[in-house]
Amino acid sequence: MKRPWIQAATVCLLASGPTLASTDKAWEEFRASVEEACSDLVQSSDGALVSLDIAPFGSESYGAALLSIKPSGGEAERVICIYDKKTRAAELTGGF
């Protein structure tokens, strides 16, 4: 005798796996990691104002942050920081 409810329950458990692993604390740690990695890449001059706006969850594979760098007496430049969730490596785009 087949038990279709067991198969259905298994599918539901497997499908909910990533959701169960993404706790509020895990997302806070993710954002802190993105902030640290991206901030380390910024070569700001003395007196420059740097603001970081992190995408709260990123994509499936990457985190992203918009950085605005405003040198003292100069115009602000915006760059995007791309953060690899697997390797935890970050890199900056050119300014725009």
PDB file of N, CA, C and O in Angstrom:
ATOM      1  N   MET A   1       0.842  -1.179   0.000  1.00  0.00           N
ATOM      2  CA  MET A   1       0.000   0.000   0.000  1.00  0.00           C
ATOM      3  C   MET A   1       0.887   1.242   0.000  1.00  0.00           C
ATOM      4  O   MET A   1       1.799   1.367   0.817  1.00  0.00           O
ATOM      5  N   LYS A   2       0.615   2.135  -0.905  1.00  0.00           N
ATOM      6  CA  LYS A   2       1.406   3.359  -1.006  1.00  0.00           C
ATOM      7  C   LYS A   2       0.882   4.399  -0.037  1.00  0.00           C
ATOM      8  O   LYS A   2      -0.305   4.426   0.288  1.00  0.00           O
ATOM      9  N   ARG A   3       1.758   5.230   0.405  1.00  0.00           N
ATOM     10  CA  ARG A   3       1.399   6.314   1.333  1.00  0.00           C
ATOM     11  C   ARG A   3       1.771   7.649   0.697  1.00  0.00           C
ATOM     12  O   ARG A   3       2.875   8.153   0.904  1.00  0.00           O
ATOM     13  N   PRO A   4       0.860   8.214  -0.066  1.00  0.00           N
ATOM     14  CA  PRO A   4       1.172   9.468  -0.757  1.00  0.00           C
ATOM     15  C   PRO A   4       1.423  10.627   0.196  1.00  0.00           C
ATOM     16  O   PRO A   4       2.115  11.577  -0.169  1.00  0.00           O
ATOM     17  N   TRP A   5       0.887  10.574   1.392  1.00  0.00           N
ATOM     18  CA  TRP A   5       1.101  11.667   2.333  1.00  0.00           C
ATOM     19  C   TRP A   5       2.556  11.737   2.776  1.00  0.00           C
ATOM     20  O   TRP A   5       3.051  12.815   3.104  1.00  0.00           O
ATOM     21  N   ILE A   6       3.250  10.594   2.788  1.00  0.00           N
ATOM     22  CA  ILE A   6       4.678  10.602   3.150  1.00  0.00           C
ATOM     23  C   ILE A   6       5.471  11.329   2.064  1.00  0.00           C
ATOM     24  O   ILE A   6       6.358  12.128   2.361  1.00  0.00           O
ATOM     25  N   GLN A   7       5.145  11.046   0.824  1.00  0.00           N
ATOM     26  CA  GLN A   7       5.826  11.730  -0.277  1.00  0.00           C
ATOM     27  C   GLN A   7       5.538  13.227  -0.242  1.00  0.00           C
ATOM     28  O   GLN A   7       6.439  14.041  -0.447  1.00  0.00           O
ATOM     29  N   ALA A   8       4.301  13.584   0.013  1.00  0.00           N
ATOM     30  CA  ALA A   8       3.934  15.002   0.080  1.00  0.00           C
ATOM     31  C   ALA A   8       4.648  15.698   1.229  1.00  0.00           C
ATOM     32  O   ALA A   8       5.119  16.825   1.077  1.00  0.00           O
ATOM     33  N   ALA A   9       4.730  15.034   2.376  1.00  0.00           N
ATOM     34  CA  ALA A   9       5.418  15.619   3.531  1.00  0.00           C
ATOM     35  C   ALA A   9       6.903  15.797   3.241  1.00  0.00           C
ATOM     36  O   ALA A   9       7.494  16.805   3.627  1.00  0.00           O
ATOM     37  N   THR A  10       7.505  14.829   2.566  1.00  0.00           N
ATOM     38  CA  THR A  10       8.924  14.916   2.219  1.00  0.00           C
ATOM     39  C   THR A  10       9.179  16.092   1.283  1.00  0.00           C
ATOM     40  O   THR A  10      10.138  16.842   1.471  1.00  0.00           O
ATOM     41  N   VAL A  11       8.336  16.250   0.292  1.00  0.00           N
ATOM     42  CA  VAL A  11       8.478  17.372  -0.642  1.00  0.00           C
ATOM     43  C   VAL A  11       8.356  18.695   0.099  1.00  0.00           C
ATOM     44  O   VAL A  11       9.139  19.613  -0.146  1.00  0.00           O
ATOM     45  N   CYS A  12       7.391  18.804   0.995  1.00  0.00           N
ATOM     46  CA  CYS A  12       7.211  20.046   1.761  1.00  0.00           C
ATOM     47  C   CYS A  12       8.427  20.352   2.621  1.00  0.00           C
ATOM     48  O   CYS A  12       8.860  21.502   2.696  1.00  0.00           O
ATOM     49  N   LEU A  13       8.978  19.340   3.268  1.00  0.00           N
ATOM     50  CA  LEU A  13      10.157  19.557   4.113  1.00  0.00           C
ATOM     51  C   LEU A  13      11.363  19.985   3.292  1.00  0.00           C
ATOM     52  O   LEU A  13      12.097  20.890   3.688  1.00  0.00           O
ATOM     53  N   LEU A  14      11.568  19.341   2.154  1.00  0.00           N
ATOM     54  CA  LEU A  14      12.704  19.707   1.310  1.00  0.00           C
ATOM     55  C   LEU A  14      12.540  21.105   0.732  1.00  0.00           C
ATOM     56  O   LEU A  14      13.514  21.852   0.631  1.00  0.00           O
ATOM     57  N   ALA A  15      11.345  21.458   0.359  1.00  0.00           N
ATOM     58  CA  ALA A  15      11.098  22.778  -0.216  1.00  0.00           C
ATOM     59  C   ALA A  15      11.252  23.887   0.812  1.00  0.00           C
ATOM     60  O   ALA A  15      11.599  25.013   0.457  1.00  0.00           O
ATOM     61  N   SER A  16      11.001  23.588   2.065  1.00  0.00           N
ATOM     62  CA  SER A  16      11.086  24.626   3.094  1.00  0.00           C
ATOM     63  C   SER A  16      12.474  24.735   3.699  1.00  0.00           C
ATOM     64  O   SER A  16      12.699  25.603   4.542  1.00  0.00           O
ATOM     65  N   GLY A  17      13.404  23.893   3.305  1.00  0.00           N
ATOM     66  CA  GLY A  17      14.750  23.896   3.881  1.00  0.00           C
ATOM     67  C   GLY A  17      15.434  25.249   3.900  1.00  0.00           C
ATOM     68  O   GLY A  17      15.850  25.687   4.973  1.00  0.00           O
ATOM     69  N   PRO A  18      15.576  25.939   2.770  1.00  0.00           N
ATOM     70  CA  PRO A  18      16.248  27.239   2.785  1.00  0.00           C
ATOM     71  C   PRO A  18      15.540  28.263   3.659  1.00  0.00           C
ATOM     72  O   PRO A  18      16.189  29.107   4.276  1.00  0.00           O
ATOM     73  N   THR A  19      14.233  28.196   3.715  1.00  0.00           N
ATOM     74  CA  THR A  19      13.482  29.139   4.535  1.00  0.00           C
ATOM     75  C   THR A  19      13.789  28.926   6.005  1.00  0.00           C
ATOM     76  O   THR A  19      13.953  29.888   6.755  1.00  0.00           O
ATOM     77  N   LEU A  20      13.868  27.676   6.420  1.00  0.00           N
ATOM     78  CA  LEU A  20      14.149  27.380   7.815  1.00  0.00           C
ATOM     79  C   LEU A  20      15.548  27.833   8.213  1.00  0.00           C
ATOM     80  O   LEU A  20      15.777  28.190   9.369  1.00  0.00           O
ATOM     81  N   ALA A  21      16.491  27.821   7.263  1.00  0.00           N
ATOM     82  CA  ALA A  21      17.874  28.169   7.570  1.00  0.00           C
ATOM     83  C   ALA A  21      18.101  29.677   7.640  1.00  0.00           C
ATOM     84  O   ALA A  21      19.138  30.108   8.145  1.00  0.00           O
ATOM     85  N   SER A  22      17.186  30.473   7.161  1.00  0.00           N
ATOM     86  CA  SER A  22      17.372  31.918   7.097  1.00  0.00           C
ATOM     87  C   SER A  22      16.681  32.612   8.269  1.00  0.00           C
ATOM     88  O   SER A  22      15.578  33.139   8.129  1.00  0.00           O
ATOM     89  N   THR A  23      17.329  32.605   9.398  1.00  0.00           N
ATOM     90  CA  THR A  23      16.776  33.257  10.583  1.00  0.00           C
ATOM     91  C   THR A  23      17.118  34.742  10.569  1.00  0.00           C
ATOM     92  O   THR A  23      17.970  35.187   9.800  1.00  0.00           O
ATOM     93  N   ASP A  24      16.447  35.498  11.424  1.00  0.00           N
ATOM     94  CA  ASP A  24      16.755  36.926  11.541  1.00  0.00           C
ATOM     95  C   ASP A  24      18.218  37.134  11.909  1.00  0.00           C
ATOM     96  O   ASP A  24      18.874  38.034  11.385  1.00  0.00           O
ATOM     97  N   LYS A  25      18.723  36.306  12.807  1.00  0.00           N
ATOM     98  CA  LYS A  25      20.124  36.432  13.226  1.00  0.00           C
ATOM     99  C   LYS A  25      21.066  36.158  12.054  1.00  0.00           C
ATOM    100  O   LYS A  25      22.074  36.844  11.887  1.00  0.00           O
ATOM    101  N   ALA A  26      20.734  35.156  11.250  1.00  0.00           N
ATOM    102  CA  ALA A  26      21.570  34.835  10.087  1.00  0.00           C
ATOM    103  C   ALA A  26      21.606  36.003   9.103  1.00  0.00           C
ATOM    104  O   ALA A  26      22.661  36.309   8.547  1.00  0.00           O
ATOM    105  N   TRP A  27      20.455  36.663   8.881  1.00  0.00           N
ATOM    106  CA  TRP A  27      20.424  37.808   7.976  1.00  0.00           C
ATOM    107  C   TRP A  27      21.194  38.986   8.561  1.00  0.00           C
ATOM    108  O   TRP A  27      21.848  39.714   7.815  1.00  0.00           O
ATOM    109  N   GLU A  28      21.136  39.191   9.864  1.00  0.00           N
ATOM    110  CA  GLU A  28      21.917  40.261  10.500  1.00  0.00           C
ATOM    111  C   GLU A  28      23.407  39.999  10.322  1.00  0.00           C
ATOM    112  O   GLU A  28      24.170  40.918  10.022  1.00  0.00           O
ATOM    113  N   GLU A  29      23.823  38.744  10.507  1.00  0.00           N
ATOM    114  CA  GLU A  29      25.230  38.380  10.325  1.00  0.00           C
ATOM    115  C   GLU A  29      25.648  38.563   8.867  1.00  0.00           C
ATOM    116  O   GLU A  29      26.760  39.013   8.589  1.00  0.00           O
ATOM    117  N   PHE A  30      24.760  38.214   7.942  1.00  0.00           N
ATOM    118  CA  PHE A  30      25.040  38.407   6.519  1.00  0.00           C
ATOM    119  C   PHE A  30      25.280  39.883   6.219  1.00  0.00           C
ATOM    120  O   PHE A  30      26.264  40.235   5.570  1.00  0.00           O
ATOM    121  N   ARG A  31      24.383  40.743   6.691  1.00  0.00           N
ATOM    122  CA  ARG A  31      24.529  42.185   6.430  1.00  0.00           C
ATOM    123  C   ARG A  31      25.802  42.740   7.067  1.00  0.00           C
ATOM    124  O   ARG A  31      26.468  43.588   6.474  1.00  0.00           O
ATOM    125  N   ALA A  32      26.145  42.274   8.261  1.00  0.00           N
ATOM    126  CA  ALA A  32      27.383  42.722   8.913  1.00  0.00           C
ATOM    127  C   ALA A  32      28.600  42.282   8.104  1.00  0.00           C
ATOM    128  O   ALA A  32      29.571  43.029   7.982  1.00  0.00           O
ATOM    129  N   SER A  33      28.551  41.083   7.558  1.00  0.00           N
ATOM    130  CA  SER A  33      29.656  40.580   6.748  1.00  0.00           C
ATOM    131  C   SER A  33      29.804  41.382   5.455  1.00  0.00           C
ATOM    132  O   SER A  33      30.920  41.695   5.040  1.00  0.00           O
ATOM    133  N   VAL A  34      28.680  41.715   4.820  1.00  0.00           N
ATOM    134  CA  VAL A  34      28.712  42.544   3.605  1.00  0.00           C
ATOM    135  C   VAL A  34      29.284  43.920   3.943  1.00  0.00           C
ATOM    136  O   VAL A  34      30.136  44.437   3.221  1.00  0.00           O
ATOM    137  N   GLU A  35      28.816  44.504   5.034  1.00  0.00           N
ATOM    138  CA  GLU A  35      29.294  45.832   5.429  1.00  0.00           C
ATOM    139  C   GLU A  35      30.801  45.827   5.673  1.00  0.00           C
ATOM    140  O   GLU A  35      31.506  46.728   5.220  1.00  0.00           O
ATOM    141  N   GLU A  36      31.293  44.822   6.383  1.00  0.00           N
ATOM    142  CA  GLU A  36      32.728  44.755   6.676  1.00  0.00           C
ATOM    143  C   GLU A  36      33.543  44.566   5.397  1.00  0.00           C
ATOM    144  O   GLU A  36      34.528  45.270   5.174  1.00  0.00           O
ATOM    145  N   ALA A  37      33.130  43.614   4.560  1.00  0.00           N
ATOM    146  CA  ALA A  37      33.882  43.330   3.335  1.00  0.00           C
ATOM    147  C   ALA A  37      33.894  44.528   2.392  1.00  0.00           C
ATOM    148  O   ALA A  37      34.924  44.838   1.793  1.00  0.00           O
ATOM    149  N   CYS A  38      32.754  45.200   2.258  1.00  0.00           N
ATOM    150  CA  CYS A  38      32.673  46.342   1.343  1.00  0.00           C
ATOM    151  C   CYS A  38      33.411  47.558   1.898  1.00  0.00           C
ATOM    152  O   CYS A  38      34.068  48.282   1.150  1.00  0.00           O
ATOM    153  N   SER A  39      33.304  47.781   3.188  1.00  0.00           N
ATOM    154  CA  SER A  39      33.995  48.920   3.808  1.00  0.00           C
ATOM    155  C   SER A  39      35.503  48.777   3.686  1.00  0.00           C
ATOM    156  O   SER A  39      36.211  49.769   3.516  1.00  0.00           O
ATOM    157  N   ASP A  40      35.998  47.543   3.772  1.00  0.00           N
ATOM    158  CA  ASP A  40      37.439  47.308   3.656  1.00  0.00           C
ATOM    159  C   ASP A  40      37.977  47.682   2.274  1.00  0.00           C
ATOM    160  O   ASP A  40      39.167  47.963   2.132  1.00  0.00           O
ATOM    161  N   LEU A  41      37.118  47.688   1.262  1.00  0.00           N
ATOM    162  CA  LEU A  41      37.558  47.991  -0.103  1.00  0.00           C
ATOM    163  C   LEU A  41      37.623  49.476  -0.415  1.00  0.00           C
ATOM    164  O   LEU A  41      38.261  49.874  -1.390  1.00  0.00           O
ATOM    165  N   VAL A  42      36.982  50.290   0.386  1.00  0.00           N
ATOM    166  CA  VAL A  42      36.894  51.725   0.101  1.00  0.00           C
ATOM    167  C   VAL A  42      38.196  52.413   0.489  1.00  0.00           C
ATOM    168  O   VAL A  42      38.640  52.340   1.635  1.00  0.00           O
ATOM    169  N   GLN A  43      38.792  53.077  -0.483  1.00  0.00           N
ATOM    170  CA  GLN A  43      39.997  53.865  -0.245  1.00  0.00           C
ATOM    171  C   GLN A  43      39.566  55.323  -0.153  1.00  0.00           C
ATOM    172  O   GLN A  43      39.663  56.067  -1.128  1.00  0.00           O
ATOM    173  N   SER A  44      39.096  55.723   1.007  1.00  0.00           N
ATOM    174  CA  SER A  44      38.603  57.100   1.140  1.00  0.00           C
ATOM    175  C   SER A  44      39.708  58.013   1.641  1.00  0.00           C
ATOM    176  O   SER A  44      40.540  57.629   2.462  1.00  0.00           O
ATOM    177  N   SER A  45      39.690  59.219   1.129  1.00  0.00           N
ATOM    178  CA  SER A  45      40.666  60.207   1.579  1.00  0.00           C
ATOM    179  C   SER A  45      40.212  60.774   2.918  1.00  0.00           C
ATOM    180  O   SER A  45      39.068  60.579   3.329  1.00  0.00           O
ATOM    181  N   ASP A  46      41.103  61.466   3.582  1.00  0.00           N
ATOM    182  CA  ASP A  46      40.765  62.064   4.874  1.00  0.00           C
ATOM    183  C   ASP A  46      39.575  62.997   4.730  1.00  0.00           C
ATOM    184  O   ASP A  46      39.519  63.816   3.813  1.00  0.00           O
ATOM    185  N   GLY A  47      38.645  62.866   5.629  1.00  0.00           N
ATOM    186  CA  GLY A  47      37.488  63.736   5.640  1.00  0.00           C
ATOM    187  C   GLY A  47      36.376  63.329   4.695  1.00  0.00           C
ATOM    188  O   GLY A  47      35.347  64.002   4.635  1.00  0.00           O
ATOM    189  N   ALA A  48      36.558  62.237   3.949  1.00  0.00           N
ATOM    190  CA  ALA A  48      35.510  61.792   3.031  1.00  0.00           C
ATOM    191  C   ALA A  48      34.373  61.151   3.818  1.00  0.00           C
ATOM    192  O   ALA A  48      34.597  60.437   4.795  1.00  0.00           O
ATOM    193  N   LEU A  49      33.163  61.418   3.376  1.00  0.00           N
ATOM    194  CA  LEU A  49      31.988  60.793   3.975  1.00  0.00           C
ATOM    195  C   LEU A  49      31.613  59.576   3.141  1.00  0.00           C
ATOM    196  O   LEU A  49      31.438  59.675   1.926  1.00  0.00           O
ATOM    197  N   VAL A  50      31.492  58.439   3.794  1.00  0.00           N
ATOM    198  CA  VAL A  50      31.135  57.202   3.105  1.00  0.00           C
ATOM    199  C   VAL A  50      29.833  56.689   3.691  1.00  0.00           C
ATOM    200  O   VAL A  50      29.723  56.489   4.901  1.00  0.00           O
ATOM    201  N   SER A  51      28.850  56.477   2.834  1.00  0.00           N
ATOM    202  CA  SER A  51      27.602  55.871   3.306  1.00  0.00           C
ATOM    203  C   SER A  51      27.388  54.560   2.560  1.00  0.00           C
ATOM    204  O   SER A  51      27.719  54.432   1.382  1.00  0.00           O
ATOM    205  N   LEU A  52      26.839  53.612   3.262  1.00  0.00           N
ATOM    206  CA  LEU A  52      26.652  52.260   2.748  1.00  0.00           C
ATOM    207  C   LEU A  52      25.178  51.906   2.863  1.00  0.00           C
ATOM    208  O   LEU A  52      24.599  52.016   3.944  1.00  0.00           O
ATOM    209  N   ASP A  53      24.568  51.485   1.773  1.00  0.00           N
ATOM    210  CA  ASP A  53      23.170  51.061   1.777  1.00  0.00           C
ATOM    211  C   ASP A  53      23.136  49.619   1.287  1.00  0.00           C
ATOM    212  O   ASP A  53      23.287  49.359   0.094  1.00  0.00           O
ATOM    213  N   ILE A  54      22.937  48.683   2.215  1.00  0.00           N
ATOM    214  CA  ILE A  54      23.021  47.260   1.908  1.00  0.00           C
ATOM    215  C   ILE A  54      21.655  46.715   1.513  1.00  0.00           C
ATOM    216  O   ILE A  54      20.657  46.970   2.188  1.00  0.00           O
ATOM    217  N   ALA A  55      21.616  45.960   0.415  1.00  0.00           N
ATOM    218  CA  ALA A  55      20.391  45.236   0.054  1.00  0.00           C
ATOM    219  C   ALA A  55      20.175  44.187   1.149  1.00  0.00           C
ATOM    220  O   ALA A  55      21.065  43.371   1.387  1.00  0.00           O
ATOM    221  N   PRO A  56      19.032  44.186   1.813  1.00  0.00           N
ATOM    222  CA  PRO A  56      18.839  43.365   3.012  1.00  0.00           C
ATOM    223  C   PRO A  56      19.096  41.872   2.837  1.00  0.00           C
ATOM    224  O   PRO A  56      19.563  41.220   3.771  1.00  0.00           O
ATOM    225  N   PHE A  57      18.805  41.316   1.663  1.00  0.00           N
ATOM    226  CA  PHE A  57      18.945  39.877   1.480  1.00  0.00           C
ATOM    227  C   PHE A  57      19.808  39.507   0.284  1.00  0.00           C
ATOM    228  O   PHE A  57      20.236  38.359   0.169  1.00  0.00           O
ATOM    229  N   GLY A  58      20.071  40.451  -0.603  1.00  0.00           N
ATOM    230  CA  GLY A  58      20.847  40.166  -1.801  1.00  0.00           C
ATOM    231  C   GLY A  58      20.083  39.241  -2.734  1.00  0.00           C
ATOM    232  O   GLY A  58      18.856  39.159  -2.684  1.00  0.00           O
ATOM    233  N   SER A  59      20.824  38.552  -3.581  1.00  0.00           N
ATOM    234  CA  SER A  59      20.220  37.555  -4.467  1.00  0.00           C
ATOM    235  C   SER A  59      20.553  36.178  -3.903  1.00  0.00           C
ATOM    236  O   SER A  59      21.083  36.069  -2.797  1.00  0.00           O
ATOM    237  N   GLU A  60      20.248  35.146  -4.647  1.00  0.00           N
ATOM    238  CA  GLU A  60      20.534  33.798  -4.156  1.00  0.00           C
ATOM    239  C   GLU A  60      22.032  33.591  -3.939  1.00  0.00           C
ATOM    240  O   GLU A  60      22.430  32.904  -2.999  1.00  0.00           O
ATOM    241  N   SER A  61      22.864  34.178  -4.801  1.00  0.00           N
ATOM    242  CA  SER A  61      24.309  33.949  -4.737  1.00  0.00           C
ATOM    243  C   SER A  61      25.123  35.133  -4.248  1.00  0.00           C
ATOM    244  O   SER A  61      26.251  34.959  -3.787  1.00  0.00           O
ATOM    245  N   TYR A  62      24.568  36.337  -4.340  1.00  0.00           N
ATOM    246  CA  TYR A  62      25.357  37.531  -4.060  1.00  0.00           C
ATOM    247  C   TYR A  62      24.654  38.500  -3.119  1.00  0.00           C
ATOM    248  O   TYR A  62      23.427  38.578  -3.070  1.00  0.00           O
ATOM    249  N   GLY A  63      25.467  39.228  -2.382  1.00  0.00           N
ATOM    250  CA  GLY A  63      24.994  40.367  -1.626  1.00  0.00           C
ATOM    251  C   GLY A  63      25.382  41.614  -2.403  1.00  0.00           C
ATOM    252  O   GLY A  63      26.270  41.563  -3.255  1.00  0.00           O
ATOM    253  N   ALA A  64      24.735  42.718  -2.123  1.00  0.00           N
ATOM    254  CA  ALA A  64      25.047  43.958  -2.830  1.00  0.00           C
ATOM    255  C   ALA A  64      24.862  45.144  -1.903  1.00  0.00           C
ATOM    256  O   ALA A  64      24.002  45.148  -1.022  1.00  0.00           O
ATOM    257  N   ALA A  65      25.689  46.145  -2.127  1.00  0.00           N
ATOM    258  CA  ALA A  65      25.575  47.378  -1.353  1.00  0.00           C
ATOM    259  C   ALA A  65      25.905  48.547  -2.267  1.00  0.00           C
ATOM    260  O   ALA A  65      26.784  48.459  -3.124  1.00  0.00           O
ATOM    261  N   LEU A  66      25.188  49.637  -2.067  1.00  0.00           N
ATOM    262  CA  LEU A  66      25.454  50.877  -2.787  1.00  0.00           C
ATOM    263  C   LEU A  66      26.271  51.760  -1.859  1.00  0.00           C
ATOM    264  O   LEU A  66      25.841  52.069  -0.747  1.00  0.00           O
ATOM    265  N   LEU A  67      27.447  52.166  -2.315  1.00  0.00           N
ATOM    266  CA  LEU A  67      28.306  53.034  -1.522  1.00  0.00           C
ATOM    267  C   LEU A  67      28.339  54.407  -2.158  1.00  0.00           C
ATOM    268  O   LEU A  67      28.496  54.533  -3.373  1.00  0.00           O
ATOM    269  N   SER A  68      28.194  55.418  -1.355  1.00  0.00           N
ATOM    270  CA  SER A  68      28.356  56.803  -1.797  1.00  0.00           C
ATOM    271  C   SER A  68      29.568  57.359  -1.073  1.00  0.00           C
ATOM    272  O   SER A  68      29.640  57.328   0.155  1.00  0.00           O
ATOM    273  N   ILE A  69      30.515  57.868  -1.842  1.00  0.00           N
ATOM    274  CA  ILE A  69      31.752  58.399  -1.277  1.00  0.00           C
ATOM    275  C   ILE A  69      31.827  59.871  -1.656  1.00  0.00           C
ATOM    276  O   ILE A  69      31.904  60.212  -2.836  1.00  0.00           O
ATOM    277  N   LYS A  70      31.806  60.736  -0.656  1.00  0.00           N
ATOM    278  CA  LYS A  70      31.841  62.183  -0.901  1.00  0.00           C
ATOM    279  C   LYS A  70      33.088  62.758  -0.244  1.00  0.00           C
ATOM    280  O   LYS A  70      33.134  62.921   0.976  1.00  0.00           O
ATOM    281  N   PRO A  71      34.107  63.069  -1.059  1.00  0.00           N
ATOM    282  CA  PRO A  71      35.310  63.683  -0.507  1.00  0.00           C
ATOM    283  C   PRO A  71      35.004  65.078   0.029  1.00  0.00           C
ATOM    284  O   PRO A  71      34.069  65.738  -0.425  1.00  0.00           O
ATOM    285  N   SER A  72      35.779  65.503   0.971  1.00  0.00           N
ATOM    286  CA  SER A  72      35.610  66.842   1.528  1.00  0.00           C
ATOM    287  C   SER A  72      35.763  67.866   0.408  1.00  0.00           C
ATOM    288  O   SER A  72      36.816  67.950  -0.223  1.00  0.00           O
ATOM    289  N   GLY A  73      34.714  68.640   0.166  1.00  0.00           N
ATOM    290  CA  GLY A  73      34.752  69.662  -0.871  1.00  0.00           C
ATOM    291  C   GLY A  73      34.577  69.141  -2.283  1.00  0.00           C
ATOM    292  O   GLY A  73      34.703  69.912  -3.234  1.00  0.00           O
ATOM    293  N   GLY A  74      34.290  67.851  -2.454  1.00  0.00           N
ATOM    294  CA  GLY A  74      34.132  67.297  -3.797  1.00  0.00           C
ATOM    295  C   GLY A  74      32.740  66.746  -4.027  1.00  0.00           C
ATOM    296  O   GLY A  74      31.865  66.829  -3.164  1.00  0.00           O
ATOM    297  N   GLU A  75      32.554  66.182  -5.211  1.00  0.00           N
ATOM    298  CA  GLU A  75      31.265  65.595  -5.556  1.00  0.00           C
ATOM    299  C   GLU A  75      31.235  64.125  -5.160  1.00  0.00           C
ATOM    300  O   GLU A  75      32.256  63.437  -5.177  1.00  0.00           O
ATOM    301  N   ALA A  76      30.053  63.665  -4.808  1.00  0.00           N
ATOM    302  CA  ALA A  76      29.890  62.269  -4.397  1.00  0.00           C
ATOM    303  C   ALA A  76      30.032  61.334  -5.595  1.00  0.00           C
ATOM    304  O   ALA A  76      29.609  61.650  -6.707  1.00  0.00           O
ATOM    305  N   GLU A  77      30.627  60.195  -5.343  1.00  0.00           N
ATOM    306  CA  GLU A  77      30.741  59.145  -6.343  1.00  0.00           C
ATOM    307  C   GLU A  77      30.014  57.924  -5.788  1.00  0.00           C
ATOM    308  O   GLU A  77      30.127  57.612  -4.603  1.00  0.00           O
ATOM    309  N   ARG A  78      29.273  57.239  -6.646  1.00  0.00           N
ATOM    310  CA  ARG A  78      28.571  56.036  -6.218  1.00  0.00           C
ATOM    311  C   ARG A  78      29.213  54.821  -6.864  1.00  0.00           C
ATOM    312  O   ARG A  78      29.556  54.843  -8.046  1.00  0.00           O
ATOM    313  N   VAL A  79      29.371  53.770  -6.088  1.00  0.00           N
ATOM    314  CA  VAL A  79      29.868  52.491  -6.582  1.00  0.00           C
ATOM    315  C   VAL A  79      29.001  51.392  -5.973  1.00  0.00           C
ATOM    316  O   VAL A  79      28.347  51.593  -4.950  1.00  0.00           O
ATOM    317  N   ILE A  80      29.009  50.251  -6.608  1.00  0.00           N
ATOM    318  CA  ILE A  80      28.284  49.103  -6.073  1.00  0.00           C
ATOM    319  C   ILE A  80      29.305  48.077  -5.620  1.00  0.00           C
ATOM    320  O   ILE A  80      30.285  47.802  -6.312  1.00  0.00           O
ATOM    321  N   CYS A  81      29.059  47.525  -4.458  1.00  0.00           N
ATOM    322  CA  CYS A  81      29.887  46.448  -3.931  1.00  0.00           C
ATOM    323  C   CYS A  81      29.126  45.141  -4.147  1.00  0.00           C
ATOM    324  O   CYS A  81      27.974  45.005  -3.735  1.00  0.00           O
ATOM    325  N   ILE A  82      29.780  44.190  -4.795  1.00  0.00           N
ATOM    326  CA  ILE A  82      29.210  42.867  -5.030  1.00  0.00           C
ATOM    327  C   ILE A  82      29.908  41.898  -4.077  1.00  0.00           C
ATOM    328  O   ILE A  82      31.137  41.839  -4.032  1.00  0.00           O
ATOM    329  N   TYR A  83      29.123  41.143  -3.321  1.00  0.00           N
ATOM    330  CA  TYR A  83      29.643  40.242  -2.289  1.00  0.00           C
ATOM    331  C   TYR A  83      29.217  38.812  -2.617  1.00  0.00           C
ATOM    332  O   TYR A  83      28.025  38.523  -2.717  1.00  0.00           O
ATOM    333  N   ASP A  84      30.190  37.923  -2.783  1.00  0.00           N
ATOM    334  CA  ASP A  84      29.904  36.520  -3.080  1.00  0.00           C
ATOM    335  C   ASP A  84      29.564  35.793  -1.780  1.00  0.00           C
ATOM    336  O   ASP A  84      30.395  35.729  -0.874  1.00  0.00           O
ATOM    337  N   LYS A  85      28.368  35.253  -1.682  1.00  0.00           N
ATOM    338  CA  LYS A  85      27.924  34.604  -0.445  1.00  0.00           C
ATOM    339  C   LYS A  85      28.717  33.335  -0.134  1.00  0.00           C
ATOM    340  O   LYS A  85      28.883  32.987   1.035  1.00  0.00           O
ATOM    341  N   LYS A  86      29.211  32.636  -1.167  1.00  0.00           N
ATOM    342  CA  LYS A  86      29.966  31.403  -0.930  1.00  0.00           C
ATOM    343  C   LYS A  86      31.385  31.690  -0.469  1.00  0.00           C
ATOM    344  O   LYS A  86      31.839  31.143   0.536  1.00  0.00           O
ATOM    345  N   THR A  87      32.088  32.549  -1.204  1.00  0.00           N
ATOM    346  CA  THR A  87      33.502  32.787  -0.908  1.00  0.00           C
ATOM    347  C   THR A  87      33.724  33.936   0.066  1.00  0.00           C
ATOM    348  O   THR A  87      34.808  34.074   0.632  1.00  0.00           O
ATOM    349  N   ARG A  88      32.694  34.763   0.261  1.00  0.00           N
ATOM    350  CA  ARG A  88      32.764  35.959   1.104  1.00  0.00           C
ATOM    351  C   ARG A  88      33.740  37.003   0.557  1.00  0.00           C
ATOM    352  O   ARG A  88      34.218  37.865   1.293  1.00  0.00           O
ATOM    353  N   ALA A  89      34.024  36.914  -0.735  1.00  0.00           N
ATOM    354  CA  ALA A  89      34.876  37.907  -1.391  1.00  0.00           C
ATOM    355  C   ALA A  89      33.992  39.041  -1.898  1.00  0.00           C
ATOM    356  O   ALA A  89      32.848  38.821  -2.296  1.00  0.00           O
ATOM    357  N   ALA A  90      34.533  40.245  -1.879  1.00  0.00           N
ATOM    358  CA  ALA A  90      33.780  41.413  -2.342  1.00  0.00           C
ATOM    359  C   ALA A  90      34.613  42.165  -3.367  1.00  0.00           C
ATOM    360  O   ALA A  90      35.843  42.125  -3.341  1.00  0.00           O
ATOM    361  N   GLU A  91      33.922  42.853  -4.271  1.00  0.00           N
ATOM    362  CA  GLU A  91      34.603  43.714  -5.232  1.00  0.00           C
ATOM    363  C   GLU A  91      33.709  44.898  -5.544  1.00  0.00           C
ATOM    364  O   GLU A  91      32.490  44.840  -5.379  1.00  0.00           O
ATOM    365  N   LEU A  92      34.342  45.979  -5.999  1.00  0.00           N
ATOM    366  CA  LEU A  92      33.621  47.214  -6.308  1.00  0.00           C
ATOM    367  C   LEU A  92      33.513  47.411  -7.809  1.00  0.00           C
ATOM    368  O   LEU A  92      34.418  47.049  -8.561  1.00  0.00           O
ATOM    369  N   THR A  93      32.397  47.987  -8.239  1.00  0.00           N
ATOM    370  CA  THR A  93      32.262  48.398  -9.634  1.00  0.00           C
ATOM    371  C   THR A  93      32.963  49.743  -9.786  1.00  0.00           C
ATOM    372  O   THR A  93      33.411  50.334  -8.803  1.00  0.00           O
ATOM    373  N   GLY A  94      33.050  50.214 -11.005  1.00  0.00           N
ATOM    374  CA  GLY A  94      33.532  51.565 -11.231  1.00  0.00           C
ATOM    375  C   GLY A  94      32.468  52.559 -10.797  1.00  0.00           C
ATOM    376  O   GLY A  94      31.312  52.193 -10.584  1.00  0.00           O
ATOM    377  N   GLY A  95      32.861  53.803 -10.668  1.00  0.00           N
ATOM    378  CA  GLY A  95      31.918  54.836 -10.256  1.00  0.00           C
ATOM    379  C   GLY A  95      30.895  55.142 -11.335  1.00  0.00           C
ATOM    380  O   GLY A  95      31.144  54.941 -12.524  1.00  0.00           O
ATOM    381  N   PHE A  96      29.750  55.629 -10.908  1.00  0.00           N
ATOM    382  CA  PHE A  96      28.721  56.073 -11.856  1.00  0.00           C
ATOM    383  C   PHE A  96      27.882  57.162 -11.240  1.00  0.00           C
ATOM    384  O   PHE A  96      26.960  57.669 -11.881  1.00  0.00           O
TER     385      PHE A  96
END
